[in-house]
Amino acid sequence: MKHSSESPRPHEVALAKQIEVEMVEHDLSQGKLAEAIGISRGAMNRYLNNHRTFDYGQIVDIAEVFGLTAGELIRRAESRLH
């Protein structure tokens, strides 16, 4: 987990943004996504605002909620960097 004084890396920002895009496309709130992967809405908010970094297991779980593999979700996020 990163410390609050560290700036988020570009790929972390891109992943958070892609998750937000998927949430809109799937009509899913932060609270519902958080519940689906077993964390609090507040924790989800911290992840999406790049105050915390998702671990790989969370990325897998989030991707599954959207009907994607972790690789697909990450590739979509990485496409935002180009």
N, C-alpha and C positions, 0 to 999 in steps of 0.2 A: 504494500500500500504506500502511496506517495504521501509525503508530508505536505501540509497546506502551503508552505512557502515555495514549493516546486511548481514550475509552470507545466501545464499538461503538454504532452508530446503531440505532434500533429495527428498521428494515427489514433490516439485516444480521443481527440476532439472529433475526428472523422467517424469513429465508431459510435460515439454518443449521438452525433447528428443522424447517422443512419438508423440507429434504433428509434430516434424520435420520428423519422420519416416513416418507418415501418409501423410505429404506433398509430400514426395518423391514417395510414393506408388500411390498417386493420381495426380502426375505430376502438383503440385500446388506451385507457388512461394509465398514468404512471402507477396509480394504486392497483389497478387490475393486473398490470404486468408484474409489479412487485409481488403481489399475492401469488401469481402463477409460478414464480421462481423461488418463493419462500423467504422474501426479505420485506422490510417495512417500506412504506411509501417514502418516508424520509430518507432512508438509505438509497432508494432508487433515485431520488432527486439529487442526492450528493454525487452519485455515479454519473448521471446525465449532465450535471453541471461541472464535471471534471474535478471534483473535490476528492474523489476516490477513483480507483482503477478497478474495472471488472476483472475477475479472475477467469481462467479458461472455462471452468465448470459453469459459471454464470453465463458466459457467452454461448455455450452449448445450449443451456436451458432457454435462454432468450430466443435463440435462433429457432429452436423447436416450437416455441409458442407461435412464431411467424411461419411455420411450415418450411423452414430453411435448415440447411446444415450450418455449422459454425463457419466452415470455409466460405459458403455462399454469402453469409452476412459480412464476414471480414472482407471478401472481395468487393462487395458493394461499397463498403466503407472506404476501402483503399482507392476505389475509382474516384472518390471525392478529392483525392490528393493530387490528381493529374489534370 
